[in-house]
Amino acid sequence: MFYIDPDICIDCGACEAVCPVEAIYMEEEVPESEYEYIALNSKFFEGN
């Protein structure tokens, strides 16, 4: 699993096209079934 630092991301969408499992969405387009990963991503960067 790769993580995207929300403080560095500029919302350009370039990572969407290169994701091998099509798991990257613009924040407003995240499917409800994937919401748990938003929290996991945020937790990864806490304290960094």
mmJSON file of the N, C-alpha and C atoms, coordinates in Angstrom:
{"data_MODEL":{"atom_site":{
"group_PDB":["ATOM","ATOM","ATOM","ATOM","ATOM","ATOM","ATOM","ATOM","ATOM","ATOM","ATOM","ATOM","ATOM","ATOM","ATOM","ATOM","ATOM","ATOM","ATOM","ATOM","ATOM","ATOM","ATOM","ATOM","ATOM","ATOM","ATOM","ATOM","ATOM","ATOM","ATOM","ATOM","ATOM","ATOM","ATOM","ATOM","ATOM","ATOM","ATOM","ATOM","ATOM","ATOM","ATOM","ATOM","ATOM","ATOM","ATOM","ATOM","ATOM","ATOM","ATOM","ATOM","ATOM","ATOM","ATOM","ATOM","ATOM","ATOM","ATOM","ATOM","ATOM","ATOM","ATOM","ATOM","ATOM","ATOM","ATOM","ATOM","ATOM","ATOM","ATOM","ATOM","ATOM","ATOM","ATOM","ATOM","ATOM","ATOM","ATOM","ATOM","ATOM","ATOM","ATOM","ATOM","ATOM","ATOM","ATOM","ATOM","ATOM","ATOM","ATOM","ATOM","ATOM","ATOM","ATOM","ATOM","ATOM","ATOM","ATOM","ATOM","ATOM","ATOM","ATOM","ATOM","ATOM","ATOM","ATOM","ATOM","ATOM","ATOM","ATOM","ATOM","ATOM","ATOM","ATOM","ATOM","ATOM","ATOM","ATOM","ATOM","ATOM","ATOM","ATOM","ATOM","ATOM","ATOM","ATOM","ATOM","ATOM","ATOM","ATOM","ATOM","ATOM","ATOM","ATOM","ATOM","ATOM","ATOM","ATOM","ATOM","ATOM","ATOM","ATOM","ATOM"],
"id":[1,2,3,4,5,6,7,8,9,10,11,12,13,14,15,16,17,18,19,20,21,22,23,24,25,26,27,28,29,30,31,32,33,34,35,36,37,38,39,40,41,42,43,44,45,46,47,48,49,50,51,52,53,54,55,56,57,58,59,60,61,62,63,64,65,66,67,68,69,70,71,72,73,74,75,76,77,78,79,80,81,82,83,84,85,86,87,88,89,90,91,92,93,94,95,96,97,98,99,100,101,102,103,104,105,106,107,108,109,110,111,112,113,114,115,116,117,118,119,120,121,122,123,124,125,126,127,128,129,130,131,132,133,134,135,136,137,138,139,140,141,142,143,144],
"type_symbol":["N","C","C","N","C","C","N","C","C","N","C","C","N","C","C","N","C","C","N","C","C","N","C","C","N","C","C","N","C","C","N","C","C","N","C","C","N","C","C","N","C","C","N","C","C","N","C","C","N","C","C","N","C","C","N","C","C","N","C","C","N","C","C","N","C","C","N","C","C","N","C","C","N","C","C","N","C","C","N","C","C","N","C","C","N","C","C","N","C","C","N","C","C","N","C","C","N","C","C","N","C","C","N","C","C","N","C","C","N","C","C","N","C","C","N","C","C","N","C","C","N","C","C","N","C","C","N","C","C","N","C","C","N","C","C","N","C","C","N","C","C","N","C","C"],
"label_atom_id":["N","CA","C","N","CA","C","N","CA","C","N","CA","C","N","CA","C","N","CA","C","N","CA","C","N","CA","C","N","CA","C","N","CA","C","N","CA","C","N","CA","C","N","CA","C","N","CA","C","N","CA","C","N","CA","C","N","CA","C","N","CA","C","N","CA","C","N","CA","C","N","CA","C","N","CA","C","N","CA","C","N","CA","C","N","CA","C","N","CA","C","N","CA","C","N","CA","C","N","CA","C","N","CA","C","N","CA","C","N","CA","C","N","CA","C","N","CA","C","N","CA","C","N","CA","C","N","CA","C","N","CA","C","N","CA","C","N","CA","C","N","CA","C","N","CA","C","N","CA","C","N","CA","C","N","CA","C","N","CA","C","N","CA","C","N","CA","C"],
"label_alt_id":[null,null,null,null,null,null,null,null,null,null,null,null,null,null,null,null,null,null,null,null,null,null,null,null,null,null,null,null,null,null,null,null,null,null,null,null,null,null,null,null,null,null,null,null,null,null,null,null,null,null,null,null,null,null,null,null,null,null,null,null,null,null,null,null,null,null,null,null,null,null,null,null,null,null,null,null,null,null,null,null,null,null,null,null,null,null,null,null,null,null,null,null,null,null,null,null,null,null,null,null,null,null,null,null,null,null,null,null,null,null,null,null,null,null,null,null,null,null,null,null,null,null,null,null,null,null,null,null,null,null,null,null,null,null,null,null,null,null,null,null,null,null,null,null],
"label_comp_id":["MET","MET","MET","PHE","PHE","PHE","TYR","TYR","TYR","ILE","ILE","ILE","ASP","ASP","ASP","PRO","PRO","PRO","ASP","ASP","ASP","ILE","ILE","ILE","CYS","CYS","CYS","ILE","ILE","ILE","ASP","ASP","ASP","CYS","CYS","CYS","GLY","GLY","GLY","ALA","ALA","ALA","CYS","CYS","CYS","GLU","GLU","GLU","ALA","ALA","ALA","VAL","VAL","VAL","CYS","CYS","CYS","PRO","PRO","PRO","VAL","VAL","VAL","GLU","GLU","GLU","ALA","ALA","ALA","ILE","ILE","ILE","TYR","TYR","TYR","MET","MET","MET","GLU","GLU","GLU","GLU","GLU","GLU","GLU","GLU","GLU","VAL","VAL","VAL","PRO","PRO","PRO","GLU","GLU","GLU","SER","SER","SER","GLU","GLU","GLU","TYR","TYR","TYR","GLU","GLU","GLU","TYR","TYR","TYR","ILE","ILE","ILE","ALA","ALA","ALA","LEU","LEU","LEU","ASN","ASN","ASN","SER","SER","SER","LYS","LYS","LYS","PHE","PHE","PHE","PHE","PHE","PHE","GLU","GLU","GLU","GLY","GLY","GLY","ASN","ASN","ASN"],
"label_asym_id":["A","A","A","A","A","A","A","A","A","A","A","A","A","A","A","A","A","A","A","A","A","A","A","A","A","A","A","A","A","A","A","A","A","A","A","A","A","A","A","A","A","A","A","A","A","A","A","A","A","A","A","A","A","A","A","A","A","A","A","A","A","A","A","A","A","A","A","A","A","A","A","A","A","A","A","A","A","A","A","A","A","A","A","A","A","A","A","A","A","A","A","A","A","A","A","A","A","A","A","A","A","A","A","A","A","A","A","A","A","A","A","A","A","A","A","A","A","A","A","A","A","A","A","A","A","A","A","A","A","A","A","A","A","A","A","A","A","A","A","A","A","A","A","A"],
"label_entity_id":["1","1","1","1","1","1","1","1","1","1","1","1","1","1","1","1","1","1","1","1","1","1","1","1","1","1","1","1","1","1","1","1","1","1","1","1","1","1","1","1","1","1","1","1","1","1","1","1","1","1","1","1","1","1","1","1","1","1","1","1","1","1","1","1","1","1","1","1","1","1","1","1","1","1","1","1","1","1","1","1","1","1","1","1","1","1","1","1","1","1","1","1","1","1","1","1","1","1","1","1","1","1","1","1","1","1","1","1","1","1","1","1","1","1","1","1","1","1","1","1","1","1","1","1","1","1","1","1","1","1","1","1","1","1","1","1","1","1","1","1","1","1","1","1"],
"label_seq_id":[1,1,1,2,2,2,3,3,3,4,4,4,5,5,5,6,6,6,7,7,7,8,8,8,9,9,9,10,10,10,11,11,11,12,12,12,13,13,13,14,14,14,15,15,15,16,16,16,17,17,17,18,18,18,19,19,19,20,20,20,21,21,21,22,22,22,23,23,23,24,24,24,25,25,25,26,26,26,27,27,27,28,28,28,29,29,29,30,30,30,31,31,31,32,32,32,33,33,33,34,34,34,35,35,35,36,36,36,37,37,37,38,38,38,39,39,39,40,40,40,41,41,41,42,42,42,43,43,43,44,44,44,45,45,45,46,46,46,47,47,47,48,48,48],
"pdbx_PDB_ins_code":[null,null,null,null,null,null,null,null,null,null,null,null,null,null,null,null,null,null,null,null,null,null,null,null,null,null,null,null,null,null,null,null,null,null,null,null,null,null,null,null,null,null,null,null,null,null,null,null,null,null,null,null,null,null,null,null,null,null,null,null,null,null,null,null,null,null,null,null,null,null,null,null,null,null,null,null,null,null,null,null,null,null,null,null,null,null,null,null,null,null,null,null,null,null,null,null,null,null,null,null,null,null,null,null,null,null,null,null,null,null,null,null,null,null,null,null,null,null,null,null,null,null,null,null,null,null,null,null,null,null,null,null,null,null,null,null,null,null,null,null,null,null,null,null],
"Cartn_x":[0.854,0.0,0.893,0.577,1.288,0.432,1.075,0.38,0.663,-0.323,-0.172,-0.244,0.823,0.873,-0.1,-1.135,-2.133,-1.584,-0.458,0.132,0.968,1.362,2.189,1.372,0.315,-0.521,-1.08,-0.985,-1.512,-2.78,-3.361,-4.613,-4.546,-3.402,-3.257,-3.828,-3.984,-4.544,-3.565,-2.298,-1.311,-1.146,-1.317,-1.137,-2.272,-3.433,-4.577,-4.263,-3.649,-3.377,-2.327,-1.439,-0.364,-0.63,-1.729,-2.048,-2.427,-1.674,-1.92,-3.236,-3.857,-5.117,-6.286,-6.099,-7.142,-7.777,-6.924,-7.392,-7.289,-6.973,-6.833,-7.996,-8.612,-9.766,-9.569,-10.178,-10.249,-11.122,-10.849,-11.496,-13.024,-13.595,-15.059,-15.65,-14.799,-15.27,-14.971,-14.474,-14.138,-15.422,-15.471,-16.652,-16.79,-18.002,-18.253,-17.541,-17.419,-16.759,-15.259,-14.694,-13.26,-12.945,-13.948,-13.737,-12.729,-12.678,-11.756,-10.302,-9.998,-8.629,-8.234,-9.196,-8.898,-8.314,-8.937,-8.452,-7.088,-6.89,-5.596,-4.488,-4.775,-3.79,-3.446,-4.459,-4.215,-3.411,-3.76,-3.064,-1.584,-1.289,0.102,0.97,0.412,1.188,1.102,0.321,0.248,1.609,2.022,3.275,4.517,4.367,5.538,5.857],
"Cartn_y":[-1.176,0.0,1.23,2.171,3.436,4.492,5.533,6.598,7.92,8.797,10.128,11.128,11.904,12.886,14.02,14.189,15.222,16.643,16.832,18.164,18.514,17.512,17.741,17.64,16.857,16.658,17.99,18.223,19.459,19.193,18.014,17.642,17.768,17.383,17.481,16.256,15.135,13.926,13.077,13.452,12.692,11.265,11.061,9.719,8.772,9.317,8.47,7.593,8.167,7.447,6.346,6.474,5.491,4.456,4.566,3.596,2.264,1.191,-0.097,-0.776,-0.349,-0.981,0.0,1.151,2.181,2.499,2.719,2.959,4.416,5.301,6.709,7.49,8.289,9.094,10.514,11.459,12.799,12.683,13.478,13.318,13.28,14.096,14.146,12.969,12.145,11.011,9.644,9.629,8.367,7.57,6.321,5.491,5.22,5.143,4.929,3.681,2.671,1.429,1.605,2.733,2.987,4.01,4.503,5.539,5.133,3.86,3.425,3.74,3.775,4.031,5.495,6.386,7.802,7.927,7.261,7.299,6.634,5.508,4.823,5.71,6.383,7.27,8.417,9.036,10.139,9.697,8.534,8.024,7.766,7.304,7.036,8.28,9.459,10.691,11.452,10.984,11.662,11.622,12.759,12.827,12.943,13.012,13.143,14.593],
"Cartn_z":[0.0,0.0,0.0,-0.849,-0.897,-0.214,0.281,0.984,0.302,0.305,-0.278,0.86,1.027,2.105,1.784,2.602,2.311,2.408,3.121,3.221,1.998,1.223,0.04,-1.252,-1.232,-2.419,-2.915,-4.222,-4.809,-5.62,-5.445,-6.117,-7.63,-8.209,-9.665,-10.385,-9.646,-10.238,-11.017,-11.077,-11.849,-11.336,-10.051,-9.482,-9.857,-10.187,-10.546,-11.755,-12.748,-13.999,-13.853,-12.872,-12.728,-11.636,-10.936,-9.878,-10.531,-10.21,-10.872,-10.487,-9.397,-8.975,-8.974,-9.601,-9.716,-8.366,-7.361,-6.0,-5.566,-6.493,-6.137,-6.732,-5.876,-6.28,-5.776,-6.459,-5.908,-4.659,-3.647,-2.337,-2.418,-3.25,-3.34,-4.134,-4.736,-5.54,-4.914,-3.67,-3.016,-2.768,-3.246,-2.99,-1.489,-1.024,0.397,0.918,0.08,0.497,0.735,0.328,0.475,1.563,2.281,3.293,4.359,4.726,5.771,5.408,4.125,3.692,3.847,3.881,4.138,5.542,6.501,7.882,8.002,7.325,7.37,6.808,5.713,5.095,6.046,6.64,7.563,8.771,9.318,10.492,10.192,8.983,8.585,8.74,8.449,8.469,9.786,10.757,12.053,12.731,13.226,13.955,13.102,11.769,10.886,10.651],
"occupancy":[1.0,1.0,1.0,1.0,1.0,1.0,1.0,1.0,1.0,1.0,1.0,1.0,1.0,1.0,1.0,1.0,1.0,1.0,1.0,1.0,1.0,1.0,1.0,1.0,1.0,1.0,1.0,1.0,1.0,1.0,1.0,1.0,1.0,1.0,1.0,1.0,1.0,1.0,1.0,1.0,1.0,1.0,1.0,1.0,1.0,1.0,1.0,1.0,1.0,1.0,1.0,1.0,1.0,1.0,1.0,1.0,1.0,1.0,1.0,1.0,1.0,1.0,1.0,1.0,1.0,1.0,1.0,1.0,1.0,1.0,1.0,1.0,1.0,1.0,1.0,1.0,1.0,1.0,1.0,1.0,1.0,1.0,1.0,1.0,1.0,1.0,1.0,1.0,1.0,1.0,1.0,1.0,1.0,1.0,1.0,1.0,1.0,1.0,1.0,1.0,1.0,1.0,1.0,1.0,1.0,1.0,1.0,1.0,1.0,1.0,1.0,1.0,1.0,1.0,1.0,1.0,1.0,1.0,1.0,1.0,1.0,1.0,1.0,1.0,1.0,1.0,1.0,1.0,1.0,1.0,1.0,1.0,1.0,1.0,1.0,1.0,1.0,1.0,1.0,1.0,1.0,1.0,1.0,1.0],
"B_iso_or_equiv":[0.0,0.0,0.0,0.0,0.0,0.0,0.0,0.0,0.0,0.0,0.0,0.0,0.0,0.0,0.0,0.0,0.0,0.0,0.0,0.0,0.0,0.0,0.0,0.0,0.0,0.0,0.0,0.0,0.0,0.0,0.0,0.0,0.0,0.0,0.0,0.0,0.0,0.0,0.0,0.0,0.0,0.0,0.0,0.0,0.0,0.0,0.0,0.0,0.0,0.0,0.0,0.0,0.0,0.0,0.0,0.0,0.0,0.0,0.0,0.0,0.0,0.0,0.0,0.0,0.0,0.0,0.0,0.0,0.0,0.0,0.0,0.0,0.0,0.0,0.0,0.0,0.0,0.0,0.0,0.0,0.0,0.0,0.0,0.0,0.0,0.0,0.0,0.0,0.0,0.0,0.0,0.0,0.0,0.0,0.0,0.0,0.0,0.0,0.0,0.0,0.0,0.0,0.0,0.0,0.0,0.0,0.0,0.0,0.0,0.0,0.0,0.0,0.0,0.0,0.0,0.0,0.0,0.0,0.0,0.0,0.0,0.0,0.0,0.0,0.0,0.0,0.0,0.0,0.0,0.0,0.0,0.0,0.0,0.0,0.0,0.0,0.0,0.0,0.0,0.0,0.0,0.0,0.0,0.0],
"pdbx_formal_charge":[null,null,null,null,null,null,null,null,null,null,null,null,null,null,null,null,null,null,null,null,null,null,null,null,null,null,null,null,null,null,null,null,null,null,null,null,null,null,null,null,null,null,null,null,null,null,null,null,null,null,null,null,null,null,null,null,null,null,null,null,null,null,null,null,null,null,null,null,null,null,null,null,null,null,null,null,null,null,null,null,null,null,null,null,null,null,null,null,null,null,null,null,null,null,null,null,null,null,null,null,null,null,null,null,null,null,null,null,null,null,null,null,null,null,null,null,null,null,null,null,null,null,null,null,null,null,null,null,null,null,null,null,null,null,null,null,null,null,null,null,null,null,null,null],
"auth_seq_id":[1,1,1,2,2,2,3,3,3,4,4,4,5,5,5,6,6,6,7,7,7,8,8,8,9,9,9,10,10,10,11,11,11,12,12,12,13,13,13,14,14,14,15,15,15,16,16,16,17,17,17,18,18,18,19,19,19,20,20,20,21,21,21,22,22,22,23,23,23,24,24,24,25,25,25,26,26,26,27,27,27,28,28,28,29,29,29,30,30,30,31,31,31,32,32,32,33,33,33,34,34,34,35,35,35,36,36,36,37,37,37,38,38,38,39,39,39,40,40,40,41,41,41,42,42,42,43,43,43,44,44,44,45,45,45,46,46,46,47,47,47,48,48,48],
"auth_comp_id":["MET","MET","MET","PHE","PHE","PHE","TYR","TYR","TYR","ILE","ILE","ILE","ASP","ASP","ASP","PRO","PRO","PRO","ASP","ASP","ASP","ILE","ILE","ILE","CYS","CYS","CYS","ILE","ILE","ILE","ASP","ASP","ASP","CYS","CYS","CYS","GLY","GLY","GLY","ALA","ALA","ALA","CYS","CYS","CYS","GLU","GLU","GLU","ALA","ALA","ALA","VAL","VAL","VAL","CYS","CYS","CYS","PRO","PRO","PRO","VAL","VAL","VAL","GLU","GLU","GLU","ALA","ALA","ALA","ILE","ILE","ILE","TYR","TYR","TYR","MET","MET","MET","GLU","GLU","GLU","GLU","GLU","GLU","GLU","GLU","GLU","VAL","VAL","VAL","PRO","PRO","PRO","GLU","GLU","GLU","SER","SER","SER","GLU","GLU","GLU","TYR","TYR","TYR","GLU","GLU","GLU","TYR","TYR","TYR","ILE","ILE","ILE","ALA","ALA","ALA","LEU","LEU","LEU","ASN","ASN","ASN","SER","SER","SER","LYS","LYS","LYS","PHE","PHE","PHE","PHE","PHE","PHE","GLU","GLU","GLU","GLY","GLY","GLY","ASN","ASN","ASN"],
"auth_asym_id":["A","A","A","A","A","A","A","A","A","A","A","A","A","A","A","A","A","A","A","A","A","A","A","A","A","A","A","A","A","A","A","A","A","A","A","A","A","A","A","A","A","A","A","A","A","A","A","A","A","A","A","A","A","A","A","A","A","A","A","A","A","A","A","A","A","A","A","A","A","A","A","A","A","A","A","A","A","A","A","A","A","A","A","A","A","A","A","A","A","A","A","A","A","A","A","A","A","A","A","A","A","A","A","A","A","A","A","A","A","A","A","A","A","A","A","A","A","A","A","A","A","A","A","A","A","A","A","A","A","A","A","A","A","A","A","A","A","A","A","A","A","A","A","A"],
"auth_atom_id":["N","CA","C","N","CA","C","N","CA","C","N","CA","C","N","CA","C","N","CA","C","N","CA","C","N","CA","C","N","CA","C","N","CA","C","N","CA","C","N","CA","C","N","CA","C","N","CA","C","N","CA","C","N","CA","C","N","CA","C","N","CA","C","N","CA","C","N","CA","C","N","CA","C","N","CA","C","N","CA","C","N","CA","C","N","CA","C","N","CA","C","N","CA","C","N","CA","C","N","CA","C","N","CA","C","N","CA","C","N","CA","C","N","CA","C","N","CA","C","N","CA","C","N","CA","C","N","CA","C","N","CA","C","N","CA","C","N","CA","C","N","CA","C","N","CA","C","N","CA","C","N","CA","C","N","CA","C","N","CA","C","N","CA","C","N","CA","C"],
"pdbx_PDB_model_num":[1,1,1,1,1,1,1,1,1,1,1,1,1,1,1,1,1,1,1,1,1,1,1,1,1,1,1,1,1,1,1,1,1,1,1,1,1,1,1,1,1,1,1,1,1,1,1,1,1,1,1,1,1,1,1,1,1,1,1,1,1,1,1,1,1,1,1,1,1,1,1,1,1,1,1,1,1,1,1,1,1,1,1,1,1,1,1,1,1,1,1,1,1,1,1,1,1,1,1,1,1,1,1,1,1,1,1,1,1,1,1,1,1,1,1,1,1,1,1,1,1,1,1,1,1,1,1,1,1,1,1,1,1,1,1,1,1,1,1,1,1,1,1,1]
}}}
